[in-house]
Amino acid sequence: MARSNAPTPDDPRDEWLRLDRQLCFALYSSSLAMTKIYKPLLAPLSLTYPQYLVMLVLWEADGAEAVLSVGQLGQRLSLDSGTLTPLLKRLEALGYVERRRARDDERRVDVLLTPSGRKLRKLARDIPGQLAGASACELDELVSLTQRLQLLRQQLHRAAEAAA
């Protein structure tokens, strides 16, 4: 008689193989839902969600560093240059950013906000509040959740680096 490799029903580890118990799926499906909410909010700005993330980083740096390299943007957003470059080209075509070769190192491409990119920030100011409203969470809940997810991301990055 052939033996079955199927787990026994009384193995407690089986409970952790349920989809609704998977943290990765909760994060993934929440991310999809979040992006779906953002789409109509970003449409008047002619931005996709990844482009919005780029603009957030540039708005944050504007006035402080004012110029960020593609590498710095990629590091901040956890994106490689192959993913980031098409986003930046589209933002440049929209007139929101300018890409320039760095004077001190021609291998580096710097990204600067244009006046239109700076003006766009004013139009985007209500988006976080609209998103908070859609979440039906209190502000302190959102702050706490964001902090916990940032900590989780840091811990997962450390674990991945240690495993590499």
C-alpha positions in Angstrom: 0.0 0.0 0.0 1.4 3.4 -1.0 2.1 5.9 1.8 0.6 9.3 1.5 2.7 12.4 1.9 -0.3 14.4 2.9 0.0 16.1 6.3 -2.0 14.6 9.1 -5.0 16.7 10.0 -3.8 17.0 13.6 -0.5 18.7 12.7 -0.8 22.2 14.2 1.5 23.6 11.4 -1.3 23.0 8.9 -3.3 25.9 10.5 -0.5 28.3 9.5 -0.8 27.2 5.8 -4.3 28.8 5.6 -4.4 31.8 3.3 -6.1 34.0 5.8 -3.3 33.3 8.3 -0.6 34.6 5.9 0.9 38.0 6.7 2.3 38.2 3.2 -1.2 37.8 1.7 -2.7 40.4 4.1 0.1 42.9 3.1 -0.3 42.0 -0.6 -4.1 42.3 -0.8 -4.0 45.4 1.3 -1.5 46.9 -1.1 -3.8 46.1 -4.0 -6.7 47.7 -2.2 -4.6 50.8 -1.4 -3.5 51.2 -5.0 -7.1 50.9 -6.1 -8.1 53.8 -3.7 -5.2 55.9 -4.9 -6.1 55.6 -8.7 -9.0 58.1 -8.8 -7.2 60.4 -6.3 -4.1 60.6 -8.5 -5.9 60.7 -11.9 -6.4 64.5 -11.8 -2.6 64.8 -11.2 -1.9 62.5 -14.2 0.1 60.3 -11.8 0.3 56.6 -11.3 0.9 55.4 -7.7 4.6 54.6 -8.3 5.0 58.1 -9.9 3.3 59.6 -6.8 5.8 57.8 -4.6 8.7 59.4 -6.6 7.1 62.8 -6.3 6.7 62.4 -2.5 10.4 61.7 -2.2 11.3 64.7 -4.4 8.8 67.0 -2.5 10.3 65.9 0.8 13.9 66.7 -0.4 12.9 69.9 -2.1 14.5 72.8 -0.3 16.8 70.6 1.7 18.9 68.7 -0.8 16.9 70.0 -3.8 18.7 67.5 -6.1 18.6 63.7 -5.7 20.3 61.2 -7.9 18.5 58.3 -9.5 20.4 56.0 -7.1 19.3 57.9 -4.1 15.7 57.8 -5.3 15.9 54.1 -5.9 17.4 53.5 -2.5 14.7 55.5 -0.8 11.9 53.7 -2.7 13.5 50.3 -2.8 13.4 50.3 -6.6 16.2 49.5 -9.1 17.2 51.9 -11.8 15.5 49.7 -14.5 12.2 50.2 -12.8 12.8 53.8 -11.8 14.1 55.1 -15.2 10.8 54.7 -17.1 8.9 56.3 -14.2 11.2 59.3 -14.3 11.0 59.5 -18.1 7.2 59.7 -17.8 7.4 62.3 -15.1 9.8 64.3 -17.2 7.4 64.1 -20.2 4.7 65.4 -17.9 7.0 68.4 -17.1 7.2 67.5 -13.4 10.9 66.6 -13.2 14.1 67.2 -15.0 16.9 64.7 -15.3 20.5 65.9 -15.7 23.9 64.3 -15.8 25.8 65.3 -12.8 28.6 67.8 -13.5 31.1 66.1 -11.1 30.3 62.5 -12.3 28.7 61.9 -15.7 27.7 58.4 -14.7 25.3 59.9 -12.2 21.9 61.2 -13.2 20.3 63.8 -11.0 16.6 64.4 -10.7 15.2 67.9 -10.0 11.7 69.2 -9.5 10.5 71.6 -12.1 8.2 74.6 -11.2 5.2 72.5 -12.4 6.4 69.6 -10.2 6.5 72.0 -7.2 3.0 73.3 -8.0 1.7 69.8 -8.2 2.4 69.4 -4.5 -0.3 71.8 -3.6 -2.8 69.8 -5.6 -1.7 66.6 -3.8 -2.1 68.0 -0.3 -5.6 66.5 0.3 -4.7 63.0 -0.9 -3.4 61.7 2.5 -6.6 62.9 4.2 -8.8 61.3 1.6 -7.0 58.1 2.0 -7.2 58.2 5.8 -11.0 58.7 5.4 -11.2 55.7 3.1 -9.4 53.6 5.7 -12.1 54.3 8.3 -9.2 54.3 10.9 -8.4 56.9 13.5 -5.2 59.0 12.9 -3.4 57.4 15.8 -4.3 53.9 14.4 -2.8 54.8 11.1 0.3 56.3 12.7 0.8 53.1 14.8 0.2 50.8 11.8 2.6 52.7 9.7 5.3 52.6 12.4 4.8 48.9 12.9 5.0 48.2 9.1 8.2 50.3 8.9 9.7 48.2 11.7 8.6 45.0 10.0 10.2 46.1 6.7 13.5 46.9 8.5 13.5 43.5 10.2 12.8 41.7 7.0 15.6 43.6 5.2 18.0 42.6 8.0 16.9 39.0 7.7 17.3 39.0 3.9 20.7 40.5 4.2 21.8 38.0 6.8 20.5 35.1 4.6 22.4 36.4 1.5 
